[in-house]
Amino acid sequence: MKHAMDPQGQRLPIKLDTTSNGEFAPVPLSPANRAANRMAHEAASQNAKRLAVSRRDFLISACGAASTLLAFNAANAAVGKRGGFFQLEAEAALEPQLAQARIGGKGEFIFDVQGHFVDPTGAWVKAAPAEAFKWSPKAGCALVAKADARSYLNCLGPEEFVKDVFLDSDTDMMVLSFVPSRRDSEPLTIQAADAVRRIVDRMEGSHRLLVHGRVNPNQPGDLESMDELKERWKVSAWKTYTQWGVDGKGFFLSDAIGTRFIEKARALGVKVICVHKGLPFGKQSYEHSQCSDIGVVAKRFPDVSFLVYHSGFVSGVPERAYTGRGASDGIDTLIRSLVENDVKPNSNVYAELGSTWRFLMRDPDGAAHALGKLLKHCGEDNVLWGTDSIWYGSPQDQIQAFRTFQIAAELRAKHGYPEVTPTLRAKIFGLNATRPYGISADEVKKRASSDHVARERLAYRERPEPHYLTYGPKNRREFLNLLRWNGGSRA
């Protein structure tokens, strides 16, 4: 089989790299990560030869994904990282049926509650720096016009979004979310988001994409616009960033600004608030990126669902077992806030994994503690699947890695973490999110099984061409360049 994309098979199907979602500076790979990538490439060459197929054919197969994860296990074990691991047999690298059984899933309902894309035609482009997004790996796609200096942004548009999410991954449903921005410089407006939803509508998949309404209540005009977002655009939830402000100053959900926002959401009857926590934009925003306010408002407003995006995770802060009052960083700030405010597991606070899981795929010990703590303290019914894609390209590699991830028995016994069973995975992948969003997974799966998206996916997978590329910034220079379109207004 000839391939137009990566014909030599140089790209791994499951990626350990430095890509950021643009909300934190890229973090260099550790020596263990680099060894894992090297070992995965070596295994791909050897295993492709054993199966008498090309490297590219091997890498796009289930065996290719299994082989990659097994190499990651070996590299992590070599440096003593055994707290978490990808649970699959060594034979899966060479046995297609076994690999598919482990990597391919068991028909889970996958509901990604955090997706993004960039509007290549928006007004924000006029204010963006000349090189904005030009470092994107797909900036040379067929949608680029030589006469238009900005046309490379088309490679990040809605058509590519639909392919990455619904054809190159097993995602059934997604919520399209927003980044913080001034009202006159949004890389994704509600109008553009609705246009993407209508693209999916034309594919008979109207049930597959929900849309947030972006609200920065410390920005003039945003609270007033909530009525239109609900009535005209039919938003399913509100997205806010407590560490963001037009003047560089954030807010807490528990203060006067946050309370007005929550009360307005309640009055409008859309009582789902998605709040970015963790992944601070810089020193000035660090205080408001922590989760001390979450337990307070969850207890004060028990009828509101609070979806904590990134779960309070901070890149560069090691995730370890929760220690109580001394816990003052990362995910521990969320857990401490829940414990101190007596917010019980499985109540109205949900922990979302976008960017958090993707980053912790590099650190199995940290992943085990982070996931274990969230399942124990937020509840097994309240951890939600999110990938922050399109920044990381197709979310399929995150899905495949999570399908096999397990917390080591020693950590489970010592800290009371649960075993990651197929039932628990299915909850996290999508069933848990049906409660705050008020949807039926069975109904979505029934409608999705024969719609145009499903038919397109079935036909596409006869000759798949995943690109295995990521879109986000990969070093500090690219990260700072990306921030310029927002006029430096991120706190």
Buried (B, 14 or more C-beta within 10 A) or exposed (E): EEBEEBEEBEBBBBBBBBBBBBBBBBBEBBEBBEBBBEBBBEBBEBBBEEBEBBBBBBBBBBBBBBBBBBBBBBBBEEEEBBBBBBBBEEEBBBBEEBBBBBBBBEEBBBBBBBBBBBBBEBEBBEBBEEEBBBBBBBBEBEBBEEEEEBBBBBBBBBEBBBBBBBBBBBBBBBBBBBBBBBBEBBBBBBEBBBBBBEBBBEBBBEBBBBBBBBBBBBBEEBBEBBEEBBEEBEBBBBBBBBBBBBEBEBBBBBBEBBBEBBEBBBEBEBBBBBBBBBBBBBEBBBBBBBBBBBBBBBBEBEEBBBBBBBBBBBBEBEBBBBEEEEBEBBBBBBBBBBBEBEBEBEBBBBBBBBBBBBBBBBBBBBBBBBBBBBBBBBBBBBBBBBBBBBBBBBBBBBBBBBBBBBBBEEBBEEBEBEEBEEEBBBBBBBBBBBBBBEBEBEEBBEBBEEBEBBEBBEEBEEEBBBBBBBBBBBBEEBBEBBBBBBEEBBB
